[in-house]
Amino acid sequence: MKNHSSRFFGFLGVIIAAVMLMTPLLSAGADSTALSNDEINAVINTQTNASQVTSPFIQVSNQVRNSVVGVNNYETTTTYYGYGFGYGYGGRQSEERENLAGTGSGVVITKYGHVLTNYHVVEGASRVTITVANDESEHEAQVVGYDADLDIAVLLVSGLDLTPVPLGDSDQLQVGEWAIVIGNPLGEEFARTLTVGVVSAIDRKVTDTALDRYGRRTSITNTMIQVDAAINSGNSGGGMFNTLGQLQGIPSRKYSSNGFYSTSIDNIGMCIPINVAKPLIEQVLRAYDGSSQPAEAEDKADAAQDPNNPLKGKPRLGISGNHLTSTYNGILPLGVLVKTVDANSPAELGGIQAGDIIVELDDEIITTMTQLQTGLSGHQEGDEVKIRVFRDEGLSSQIEQDRIDLNKIGEGEYIDLTIVLRIVDDLNF
């Protein structure tokens, strides 16, 4: 019985297969008329009227896409080779080499060539350039303002002829409105890529543990805009626009599934609200005068070279100290540790205390005593200098000790001081 059944179903299968095989042959025989050229053309030669295709994204793309540029971060590294006799003509030699360390995006915000981007895009760069649409050359850029904590920076590109984008008001953002992101994911190969999503949330508190610009470990909390538009490596510093073509945010980071998260993560990107960047933008624009060297700086340089200048000697702070060679695992910043402050000195009158760590002079980072001396050497008596110090009571209480007990170091704080320089011969440095 089993064998008969098998043969029956096998025979039935052959019949079905034969019918299936013959069906298209019969059909072809029944209708063998060839298609005419008109019929083929009706299928193939179609047209689309682009003016009838509507989308809010098309208008925004046409309006701002070419104002999004690529940003290139070049770093100079030093390679040492040769040692002892017989190597490098008898001694150790070095060679400096410039390398492309990373790429990101930026957005043109003024007709004068100001470009807004992320600080982490240009961080550590010895040279910054930008690339623009349909132009294979690179344009030199100058970093004219930045805020490392907020992760924003402003570049200035001389002669940049691109239409600036209008800035929006990110305080008026609404959850659910369109978020249009334009940038250079993975570099120039995918330059000015447009992705679309919605504003998923506003006022997201994002906390990062990082090193500040002075090398000290700190926790930084920023308020971000959460979007579900695709953000990838290289998008950083680009633009998040609304349907009016206004720049509402700066794409800064994305969340992805990795060792830090045990669950799968999709479509969580963060953008810096444009209103957060506006104070820095305003500061940069107020300082802009269209020249590379302000007139005030030129006058000061001329005065310093004046042979009839009656001032003699060099102005001093009136401190003694030494620079730190370590941040102690990020607990302290690099800088000049003040050991003593002379009585009635410019330093004392300006508020510097023993135990302070000088980290900045006139907005320039200070890590060694030599840098501090060099920065002061171009000044004259009566000049005001801006000095930023790190101050912690636990450190100040140990200033007389040879070793620092890190267990006594607290949170500390950065303090900005204004010092009026004087020439006093009996003062320390």
Long-range contacts (C-beta under 8 A, 24 or more apart in sequence): 56-178, 56-243, 57-178, 57-180, 57-194, 57-196, 57-243, 59-243, 59-245, 60-180, 60-241, 60-243, 60-244, 60-245, 61-180, 61-182, 61-194, 63-165, 63-245, 64-107, 64-165, 64-182, 64-239, 64-241, 64-245, 64-247, 65-133, 65-182, 65-192, 65-194, 66-132, 66-133, 66-162, 66-163, 66-192, 67-107, 67-108, 67-162, 67-163, 67-164, 67-165, 68-105, 68-106, 68-107, 68-108, 68-182, 68-183, 68-184, 68-192, 68-238, 68-239, 69-105, 69-106, 69-107, 69-108, 69-115, 69-130, 69-131, 69-132, 69-162, 70-103, 70-104, 70-105, 70-106, 70-130, 70-131, 70-132, 70-184, 70-187, 70-188, 70-191, 71-103, 71-104, 71-105, 71-106, 71-115, 71-117, 71-121, 71-122, 71-128, 71-129, 71-130, 71-141, 71-155, 71-237, 72-100, 72-103, 72-128, 72-129, 72-130, 72-131, 72-138, 73-100, 73-101, 73-102, 73-103, 73-104, 73-121, 73-122, 73-123, 73-124, 73-125, 73-128, 74-98, 74-99, 74-100, 74-101, 74-125, 74-126, 74-127, 74-128, 74-129, 75-99, 75-101, 75-124, 75-125, 75-126, 76-126, 76-127, 98-126, 98-127, 101-125, 103-184, 103-187, 103-188, 103-234, 104-183, 104-184, 104-234, 104-235, 104-236, 104-237, 104-238, 105-182, 105-183, 105-184, 105-234, 105-235, 105-236, 105-237, 105-238, 105-239, 105-251, 106-130, 106-155, 106-237, 106-238, 107-165, 107-237, 107-238, 107-239, 107-247, 107-250, 108-160, 108-162, 108-163, 108-164, 108-165, 109-154, 109-164, 109-165, 109-167, 109-247, 109-281, 110-164, 110-285, 111-163, 111-164, 112-156, 112-288, 112-290, 113-156, 113-157, 113-158, 113-159, 113-160, 114-144, 114-154, 114-155, 114-156, 114-164, 114-281, 114-284, 114-285, 114-288, 115-141, 115-154, 115-155, 115-156, 115-157, 115-160, 116-152, 116-153, 116-154, 116-155, 116-237, 116-247, 116-250, 116-277, 116-281, 117-152, 117-153, 117-154, 117-155, 117-236, 117-237, 117-250, 118-151, 118-152, 118-153, 118-236, 118-237, 118-250, 118-252, 118-272, 119-146, 119-147, 119-148, 119-150, 119-151, 119-152, 119-153, 120-151, 120-236, 121-153, 121-236, 121-237, 122-146, 122-153, 122-155, 123-148, 128-155, 130-155, 130-157, 130-160, 131-188, 131-191, 132-160, 132-162, 133-191, 133-192, 144-284, 144-287, 144-288, 145-280, 145-281, 145-283, 145-284, 145-287, 146-280, 147-280, 148-212, 148-213, 149-212, 149-220, 149-222, 150-222, 150-272, 150-276, 150-277, 150-280, 151-222, 151-252, 151-272, 152-250, 152-272, 152-276, 152-277, 152-280, 154-280, 154-281, 154-284, 156-284, 156-288, 165-239, 165-241, 165-245, 165-246, 165-247, 166-244, 166-245, 166-246, 166-247, 167-246, 167-247, 167-274, 167-278, 167-281, 168-241, 168-242, 168-244, 168-246, 168-247, 168-248, 168-274, 169-246, 169-274, 169-275, 170-225, 170-248, 170-249, 170-273, 170-274, 170-275, 170-276, 171-273, 171-275, 173-199, 173-202, 173-225, 173-242, 173-248, 173-273, 174-199, 175-199, 175-200, 175-201, 175-202, 177-242, 177-243, 178-242, 178-243, 179-225, 179-227, 179-228, 179-229, 179-240, 179-241, 179-242, 179-248, 179-249, 179-271, 180-229, 180-240, 180-241, 180-242, 180-243, 181-227, 181-229, 181-230, 181-231, 181-235, 181-238, 181-239, 181-240, 181-241, 181-251, 181-269, 181-271, 182-238, 182-239, 182-241, 183-231, 183-234, 183-235, 183-236, 183-237, 183-238, 183-239, 183-251, 184-234, 184-235, 184-238, 185-230, 185-231, 185-232, 185-233, 185-234, 185-235, 186-232, 186-233, 186-234, 187-234, 190-234, 193-235, 195-229, 195-230, 195-231, 196-229, 197-227, 197-228, 197-229, 197-230, 197-267, 197-269, 198-227, 198-228, 198-229, 199-225, 199-226, 199-227, 200-226, 200-227, 200-228, 200-268, 201-225, 201-226, 202-226, 204-270, 206-253, 206-270, 211-327, 211-330, 212-333, 213-365, 214-333, 214-334, 214-335, 214-359, 214-360, 214-365, 214-390, 215-327, 215-330, 215-333, 215-334, 216-327, 216-330, 216-331, 216-332, 216-333, 216-390, 217-327, 217-329, 217-330, 217-331, 222-272, 222-276, 223-273, 223-276, 224-252, 224-270, 224-271, 224-272, 224-273, 225-249, 225-270, 225-271, 225-272, 225-273, 226-268, 226-269, 226-270, 227-269, 227-270, 227-271, 228-267, 228-268, 228-269, 229-267, 229-269, 230-267, 230-269, 231-269, 231-270, 240-271, 247-274, 248-273, 248-274, 249-273, 249-274, 250-274, 250-277, 300-378, 300-380, 303-380, 304-378, 304-380, 309-380, 311-380, 311-381, 311-423, 312-423, 313-423, 313-425, 314-376, 314-377, 314-423, 315-346, 315-376, 315-379, 315-380, 315-381, 315-382, 315-383, 315-421, 315-422, 315-423, 316-345, 316-346, 316-376, 316-421, 316-422, 316-423, 316-424, 316-427, 316-428, 316-429, 317-345, 317-346, 317-347, 317-352, 317-376, 317-419, 317-421, 317-427, 317-429, 318-342, 318-345, 318-346, 318-347, 318-348, 318-424, 318-427, 318-428, 318-429, 319-345, 319-347, 319-352, 319-428, 319-429, 320-428, 320-429, 321-358, 321-369, 322-369, 323-367, 323-368, 323-369, 324-357, 328-404, 328-406, 331-406, 331-409, 332-357, 332-390, 332-395, 332-404, 332-409, 333-357, 333-359, 333-390, 334-359, 334-367, 335-359, 335-366, 335-367, 335-389, 335-390, 336-366, 336-368, 336-369, 336-372, 338-389, 339-399, 340-428, 342-427, 342-428, 345-422, 345-424, 345-427, 345-428, 346-419, 346-420, 346-421, 346-422, 346-424, 347-419, 349-419, 349-420, 350-387, 350-417, 350-418, 350-419, 350-420, 351-415, 351-417, 352-387, 352-389, 352-417, 352-419, 353-391, 353-396, 354-396, 354-399, 355-391, 355-392, 355-395, 355-396, 355-397, 355-398, 355-399, 356-389, 356-390, 356-391, 356-396, 356-415, 357-389, 357-390, 357-391, 357-395, 358-387, 358-388, 358-389, 359-388, 359-389, 359-390, 359-414, 360-386, 360-387, 360-388, 361-385, 361-386, 361-387, 362-386, 369-429, 373-429, 376-421, 379-421, 380-421, 381-421, 381-422, 381-423, 382-420, 382-421, 382-422, 383-420, 383-421, 384-418, 384-419, 384-420, 384-421, 385-418, 385-419, 385-421, 386-416, 386-417, 386-418, 386-419, 387-416, 387-417, 387-418, 387-419, 388-414, 388-415, 388-416, 388-417, 389-414, 389-415, 389-417, 390-414, 390-415, 391-415
